[in-house]
Amino acid sequence: MSHFAHKPNYFFLSHTLVGFLTNKIQQAGELSELTIDLKDIFSLFNQDLASTTSNLEGIINIADNYHVGTESPEYRLISSYKIYADSNRVTFNFSPKAVQALQQGQALIAPDANNYE
């Protein structure tokens, strides 16, 4: 019996990650960059090692397609990210327009799951 029989739910985990990031943004006010330790993501993903390591890029690729208020490219919440495997951290850069829209109470727009394979 394999211990790796489950298939990760990338969309659920990306939504969980975006919720975490938006909470950090709302707590900080104006936040343009955030670096997170991978152990915090490991906890966020309920100690799912595969999702925190080999599947993390795919999860973030979905998360960086969330927009705030409008689907215009400059309103993408995550403008860029970098995973630093050597230091077990990931840095997210946020779109200033998306952060401002989020602070104004505009809604998150999730990517369409039908557009992904």
C-alpha positions in Angstrom: 0.0 0.0 0.0 1.4 3.4 -1.0 1.5 6.3 1.4 1.3 8.7 -1.6 -2.0 7.5 -3.0 -3.9 10.8 -2.6 -4.1 13.4 -5.4 -3.5 16.9 -4.1 -6.3 19.5 -4.6 -4.3 22.3 -6.1 -7.2 24.7 -6.3 -8.2 24.2 -2.7 -4.6 24.6 -1.5 -4.1 27.7 -3.8 -7.2 29.2 -2.3 -6.0 28.4 1.2 -2.6 30.1 0.3 -4.3 33.2 -1.1 -6.5 33.5 2.0 -3.4 33.4 4.1 -1.7 36.0 2.0 -4.7 38.3 1.9 -4.9 38.1 5.7 -1.3 39.1 6.0 -1.9 42.0 3.6 -4.9 43.2 5.5 -3.0 43.0 8.8 0.0 44.9 7.5 -1.9 47.6 5.5 0.4 48.4 2.6 2.4 45.3 1.9 4.3 44.9 -1.4 6.4 41.9 -0.5 6.2 39.0 1.9 8.7 36.2 2.6 7.3 33.1 4.2 9.2 30.2 5.7 8.2 26.9 4.1 7.5 25.4 7.5 4.6 27.9 7.8 3.3 26.7 4.4 3.7 23.1 5.6 1.5 24.0 8.6 -1.0 25.8 6.4 -1.3 22.8 4.2 -1.9 20.5 7.1 1.6 18.9 7.1 1.2 17.7 3.5 4.9 17.4 2.5 4.3 16.8 -1.2 2.2 20.0 -1.4 4.9 22.0 0.4 7.7 20.7 -1.8 7.3 19.1 -5.2 3.7 20.4 -5.8 4.3 23.9 -4.4 5.1 25.5 -7.8 1.9 24.2 -9.3 -0.1 25.5 -6.4 1.5 28.9 -6.6 0.9 29.0 -10.3 -2.8 28.8 -9.7 -2.6 31.2 -6.8 -0.9 33.9 -8.9 -3.9 34.0 -11.1 -6.2 35.5 -8.4 -7.3 39.0 -9.1 -8.8 41.7 -7.0 -11.9 43.5 -8.1 -11.3 43.1 -11.9 -9.5 40.5 -14.0 -7.2 43.2 -15.5 -3.6 42.0 -15.4 -2.4 44.9 -13.1 -4.9 43.7 -10.5 -3.4 40.2 -10.1 -2.7 39.8 -6.4 0.7 38.1 -6.8 2.8 40.0 -9.3 5.8 37.6 -8.9 7.2 35.0 -6.6 10.5 33.2 -5.9 11.0 29.9 -4.1 14.3 29.7 -2.3 14.8 26.0 -1.7 18.2 26.5 -0.2 16.8 28.6 2.6 13.3 27.0 2.7 11.5 30.3 2.0 9.2 31.7 -0.6 8.9 35.4 -1.4 5.7 36.9 -2.9 5.6 40.3 -4.5 2.2 41.9 -4.7 0.6 44.2 -7.2 0.2 47.7 -5.6 -3.2 48.2 -7.4 -4.4 44.8 -6.2 -3.3 45.5 -2.6 -5.1 48.9 -2.8 -8.3 47.3 -4.2 -8.1 44.6 -1.5 -7.8 47.4 1.2 -10.9 49.1 -0.3 -12.9 45.9 0.2 -13.0 44.7 -3.3 -13.5 40.9 -3.8 -11.0 38.3 -4.8 -11.6 36.7 -8.2 -10.5 33.1 -8.3 -9.1 31.6 -11.6 -11.5 29.5 -13.6 -10.8 25.8 -12.8 -12.1 24.8 -16.2 -9.2 26.5 -17.8 -6.6 24.2 -16.2 -5.7 20.6 -16.9 
